[in-house]
């Protein structure tokens, strides 16, 4: 161990499962702080099982049981690629001391009530869409899958089974540190929470979206303190929540197609909105240790410069509210949302000076002439579900700013992507360019089950 800080990014396909070991005062593994950030995938869950099986070998035995001690589990947000691994069958060997979830995941959080109402509308719309079966477009099928019952099962495990006894998760928000939640670390280590903000509706939902929501569910339901009943009828007809689709025999084919299109449009809008809100609820952690700064961003998105009352992206809110901590170079970046173009602030290849370009330059500045970049970065990704995930041009841009990059072209001569068109559009042109270490390509290149980054 040699008193190194270890970041291990497991290969779980399209998902995140990240182990962090923060040294204590001695070289003993018992003295270290062991934490896991997320445990999910859109890919084979056998990869998650393999990751957790390997993790068991890294952990010390808990003092009061024969299980392996895990001091902290951080659940950044409520999406399958971050929570699918929280199956009780996979956690029998672990003794978990603390679970952190973001404040918007608290079903009683008063400052995320309108966000929960959006989710209820989206869930009802997605449930009604299942009656369309094969008529669903690929994009709608993808959105329906986001609301799978498996997510509810994972959340139940996190809230009621992972911690022993009657203990509950801790719901965290920006501005806090590990000290606020009774966690002890070596004096030279700090875990800062940079996102999300406590007043979630204000910063991430925005006024325009709240007005739209009021039009859909009605004034009374919008103003109510309690959650809306997904089976209730709205008191407005301006934008009704779609109901069950009638069989074509009951209406004309033309009317059925029009109804289906209207229903799909409504459902897609709310499902995509719910997806953005969940991404922007991601817990963002800045771990400081021995002068090193390590940034873990979940799936936080950027949406253009911050503006009060707007539906802001998490990166832009952090730039506004947490600038003192964010606007400094980092030594490690866990690249957000598996290499998605909207989860790492950048200029989208335009070369224009924007708030997003300023953020990237602040955290990963381009090295000056004659100097080499020292920061490290890793991306956990696998092409096949989303068109622009990963975005090769973005990974090339990040590679200009870090050390430890790789060209994967020679290793991928026989690579056969699931979707050739998307691979050609978003990756092929950049394969010979340097990229950050990628879990999917390292699997092909070295058959590795994880990527390690260490600091001493």
Order of alpha helices (4+ residues) and beta strands (2+ residues): beta-beta-beta-alpha-beta-beta-alpha-beta-beta-alpha-alpha-alpha-beta-beta-alpha-alpha-alpha-beta-beta-alpha-alpha-beta-alpha-beta-alpha-alpha-beta-alpha-beta
